[in-house]
Amino acid sequence: MTPLAGGRVRVLLVEDDLRVARVNRDLLERDPEVHVVGSAATCAQGDALAQALHPDLILLDVHLPDGSGLGLLRHWRTQGRTTDVALITAADDEASVRLALAHGAFDYLIKPFTGARLAELIARHRARRLPGSAGAARLDQGRLDRLLGLNQTAPGPLPRGIDPHTLDRVAQALGASPRAVTAEEVGELVGLSRVTAWRYLEHLVRSGQAALDHQYGQAGRPVKLYRAAVGQENGG
């Protein structure tokens, strides 16, 4: 089965400590849908690779041999580059954090950090991603809130056995479908078994993110059909 298109995250690391860069790469690529496409040790290298590779996400250090990562971030925004950027740095002063956020960084990790916190950063990036060509679709409030990283429903911890990355992929597949679909169809889109897809769809129904219909007409049990709840669709 083919994973949902757009689920793969292409990451550029800008980190001058090669050991730290290697550790971060290993942590990131524990997720099979995250791929580090390049690693830079200076501002100049980071700028060149960002232009050449067009990553989905840039993880940026502040203290670099030829300048400040904050200056590089400001340069990118001035040039109109809207790539998601998160800081991963030992710079723990409030001024650096405020500057990073003012220049559009969507997250900021202070070294040392945990693997779980890095995974949360990736999950936040995924939640901000919008399907389709950049700039091609118009936004409704629900999609805009997602881009802004707002959590409208403030859900609690996910139940045991529900992975947030897989849940996001199932929700995207459901929202992108123009019609109600079965668990088997969603499983084929996302690369899951029918039973696993059913479990995630039922969770989306319980949390109000999906609606359940029944299709009757043939003898036997009715077919369960799932559709995105109103306001959750990805239509433009």
Residue pairs with C-beta under 8 A, 6 or more apart in sequence:
1 187
1 188
1 190
1 191
1 192
2 191
3 33
3 169
3 190
3 191
4 169
4 172
4 173
4 189
4 190
4 191
6 129
6 131
6 172
7 33
7 126
7 169
7 172
8 33
8 34
8 35
9 31
9 33
9 34
9 35
9 56
9 57
9 122
9 125
9 126
10 35
10 37
10 53
10 54
10 55
10 56
10 57
11 28
11 34
11 35
11 36
11 37
11 55
11 56
11 57
11 58
11 59
12 36
12 37
12 38
12 39
12 40
12 46
12 49
12 50
12 53
12 55
12 57
12 58
12 59
13 21
13 24
13 25
13 36
13 38
13 39
13 40
13 59
14 39
14 40
14 41
14 43
14 45
14 46
14 58
14 59
14 60
14 61
14 64
14 69
14 72
15 21
15 24
15 39
15 40
15 41
15 59
15 61
15 88
16 41
16 42
16 61
16 63
16 64
16 65
17 61
18 41
20 111
21 39
21 41
24 59
24 88
24 118
25 36
25 39
27 115
27 118
28 34
28 36
28 118
28 122
29 35
29 36
30 115
31 119
31 122
31 165
33 165
34 122
37 53
37 55
38 49
38 53
38 55
40 46
40 48
40 49
41 64
41 65
42 64
42 65
42 66
42 67
43 64
43 66
43 67
43 68
43 69
43 71
43 72
44 66
46 58
46 60
46 64
46 69
46 72
47 72
47 75
47 76
49 55
50 58
50 76
50 81
50 83
54 83
55 83
56 83
56 84
56 125
56 129
57 83
57 84
57 85
57 86
57 122
57 125
58 83
58 84
58 85
58 86
59 85
59 86
59 87
59 88
60 69
60 72
60 73
60 85
60 86
60 87
60 88
60 89
60 105
61 69
61 87
61 88
61 89
62 68
62 69
62 70
62 87
62 89
62 90
62 91
62 96
62 100
63 69
63 89
63 90
63 91
64 72
69 87
69 89
70 96
70 99
70 100
70 103
73 85
73 87
73 100
73 103
73 104
73 105
74 103
76 83
76 85
77 103
77 104
82 104
84 106
84 125
84 128
85 104
85 105
85 106
86 105
86 106
86 107
86 108
86 109
86 121
86 125
87 96
87 100
87 105
87 107
87 108
87 109
88 109
88 111
88 113
88 118
89 96
89 108
89 109
89 110
89 111
90 110
90 111
91 97
91 110
92 110
97 108
100 108
101 108
106 124
106 125
106 128
106 149
107 121
107 124
107 125
109 117
109 118
109 121
122 165
123 164
123 165
123 168
124 149
126 165
126 168
127 146
127 149
127 168
128 146
128 147
128 148
128 149
130 137
130 139
130 143
130 146
130 147
130 234
131 172
131 175
131 176
131 234
132 234
132 236
136 236
137 143
137 236
138 236
139 147
139 236
140 231
141 231
142 152
142 231
142 232
143 234
145 152
153 207
153 208
153 209
155 207
158 164
158 167
158 203
159 203
161 199
162 199
162 200
162 203
166 190
166 192
166 200
167 200
167 203
167 204
169 190
170 186
170 190
170 192
170 197
170 200
170 201
170 204
171 204
171 209
171 210
171 228
171 232
172 234
173 186
173 189
173 190
174 181
174 186
174 201
174 204
174 210
174 226
174 227
174 228
174 232
175 228
175 232
175 233
175 234
176 234
177 185
177 189
177 227
177 228
178 235
179 227
180 213
180 225
180 226
180 227
181 225
181 226
181 227
182 223
182 224
182 225
182 226
183 194
183 195
183 197
183 198
183 201
183 224
183 226
184 194
184 197
186 192
186 197
186 200
186 201
186 226
187 193
187 194
187 196
187 197
190 197
192 200
198 224
201 210
201 226
204 210
204 226
205 211
205 212
205 226
208 229
209 228
209 229
209 232
210 226
210 227
210 228
210 229
210 232
211 226
211 227
211 228
211 229
211 230
212 224
212 225
212 226
213 224
213 225
213 226
213 227
214 222
214 223
214 224
214 225
215 222
215 223
215 224
215 225
216 222
228 234
